[in-house]
Amino acid sequence: MHHSSFVDTMRDGGTAVGYWTVLDSPVATERVSMTGYDYIGIDAQHGLMGYDGVLRNLMAVDAGRGAAGVVRVAANDPVCIGQALDAGALGVIVPLIDTVADAAAAVQAARYAGRRSYGPMRSGLRVGPRPADADRQILVFVMIETEEGLANVEEIARVDGVDGLYIGPSDLMLAVGGAYPGDPEHTDALEAAVERTRTAANAAGIVPAIHTLDGAAARRRLAAGFRMVTIASDLTHLEAAARSHLAAAKE
């Protein structure tokens, strides 16, 4: 799968596996992007990088020549969304979508036909350059991660221009009453919310997407019908690998 073929695959009912980066470490991002993941999710909301980091990491993904660069923007804001797309993202993941109006605003910010200002600094190298073409060649995912967003999920899924619903399980767990992400007492409530969101996406003909902690969890979500699954993060995996090697050395 190469670059815009990720977009085509998502539009045509296929599946994709991605990796998540929170570090502003372009050399590492380039290397991971060459391992065979379909997309790399660059986290500008909780990740440890600003706009310059997003730009560097998108360039690193492109240097890897395999994966598509997708950015989770800091906020549902035309500035954040426009900058990520101008920097060359082929998709944006927009956090904290509570209502139909929130989802519509995210779409408007990502489309030249809406509120996106014309200045395709890097995006013009890959999509467009005609605004109508560029609008078709990028994806908008909205995050379902709040109590209100879950309550409105069926309506949000049907907003014109939304390409997928992206579940943030940590926040969604808190939204269904969990005391902390992974709270075992609220697993059933979380899974019901996850399934409701997946069903809403399928019913609307858009992509059900979800974040996972590891490959085994990603496999389970794919088997359950999710079409876009993101795995973990570079920071947590770096620590886990370092710990396991230390443990092995001291056995």
ChimeraX attribute file (.defattr): number of C-alpha atoms within 10 A of each C-alpha:
attribute: neighborCount
match mode: 1-to-1
recipient: residues
	/A:1	17
	/A:2	14
	/A:3	18
	/A:4	18
	/A:5	14
	/A:6	24
	/A:7	22
	/A:8	15
	/A:9	15
	/A:10	20
	/A:11	16
	/A:12	12
	/A:13	12
	/A:14	13
	/A:15	19
	/A:16	19
	/A:17	20
	/A:18	23
	/A:19	24
	/A:20	25
	/A:21	26
	/A:22	22
	/A:23	20
	/A:24	21
	/A:25	16
	/A:26	20
	/A:27	15
	/A:28	15
	/A:29	28
	/A:30	23
	/A:31	13
	/A:32	21
	/A:33	25
	/A:34	17
	/A:35	11
	/A:36	16
	/A:37	18
	/A:38	24
	/A:39	28
	/A:40	26
	/A:41	27
	/A:42	32
	/A:43	24
	/A:44	24
	/A:45	18
	/A:46	11
	/A:47	20
	/A:48	15
	/A:49	19
	/A:50	13
	/A:51	15
	/A:52	11
	/A:53	20
	/A:54	30
	/A:55	22
	/A:56	19
	/A:57	28
	/A:58	28
	/A:59	20
	/A:60	22
	/A:61	30
	/A:62	21
	/A:63	17
	/A:64	19
	/A:65	16
	/A:66	22
	/A:67	29
	/A:68	27
	/A:69	30
	/A:70	28
	/A:71	29
	/A:72	26
	/A:73	26
	/A:74	21
	/A:75	17
	/A:76	20
	/A:77	16
	/A:78	19
	/A:79	16
	/A:80	21
	/A:81	29
	/A:82	23
	/A:83	21
	/A:84	29
	/A:85	28
	/A:86	19
	/A:87	25
	/A:88	26
	/A:89	30
	/A:90	26
	/A:91	26
	/A:92	26
	/A:93	26
	/A:94	27
	/A:95	24
	/A:96	19
	/A:97	26
	/A:98	21
	/A:99	18
	/A:100	18
	/A:101	12
	/A:102	20
	/A:103	28
	/A:104	18
	/A:105	17
	/A:106	28
	/A:107	30
	/A:108	18
	/A:109	21
	/A:110	29
	/A:111	25
	/A:112	18
	/A:113	13
	/A:114	14
	/A:115	16
	/A:116	21
	/A:117	16
	/A:118	12
	/A:119	13
	/A:120	20
	/A:121	12
	/A:122	17
	/A:123	19
	/A:124	17
	/A:125	10
	/A:126	15
	/A:127	20
	/A:128	16
	/A:129	14
	/A:130	10
	/A:131	17
	/A:132	12
	/A:133	12
	/A:134	20
	/A:135	20
	/A:136	13
	/A:137	17
	/A:138	24
	/A:139	26
	/A:140	24
	/A:141	28
	/A:142	30
	/A:143	26
	/A:144	33
	/A:145	26
	/A:146	21
	/A:147	18
	/A:148	14
	/A:149	24
	/A:150	24
	/A:151	16
	/A:152	18
	/A:153	25
	/A:154	19
	/A:155	15
	/A:156	27
	/A:157	30
	/A:158	19
	/A:159	16
	/A:160	11
	/A:161	20
	/A:162	21
	/A:163	25
	/A:164	28
	/A:165	29
	/A:166	26
	/A:167	26
	/A:168	19
	/A:169	21
	/A:170	17
	/A:171	18
	/A:172	24
	/A:173	27
	/A:174	19
	/A:175	20
	/A:176	20
	/A:177	14
	/A:178	19
	/A:179	13
	/A:180	12
	/A:181	14
	/A:182	14
	/A:183	14
	/A:184	12
	/A:185	11
	/A:186	17
	/A:187	15
	/A:188	12
	/A:189	16
	/A:190	23
	/A:191	15
	/A:192	12
	/A:193	24
	/A:194	25
	/A:195	16
	/A:196	15
	/A:197	26
	/A:198	27
	/A:199	18
	/A:200	22
	/A:201	25
	/A:202	18
	/A:203	12
	/A:204	18
	/A:205	16
	/A:206	23
	/A:207	26
	/A:208	28
	/A:209	30
	/A:210	24
	/A:211	22
	/A:212	23
	/A:213	15
	/A:214	14
	/A:215	14
	/A:216	11
	/A:217	16
	/A:218	22
	/A:219	14
	/A:220	13
	/A:221	19
	/A:222	19
	/A:223	10
	/A:224	11
	/A:225	15
	/A:226	23
	/A:227	23
	/A:228	24
	/A:229	26
	/A:230	25
	/A:231	22
	/A:232	20
	/A:233	21
	/A:234	18
	/A:235	14
	/A:236	13
	/A:237	13
	/A:238	10
	/A:239	10
	/A:240	12
	/A:241	11
	/A:242	12
	/A:243	12
	/A:244	11
	/A:245	11
	/A:246	11
	/A:247	10
	/A:248	9
	/A:249	8
	/A:250	7
	/A:251	6
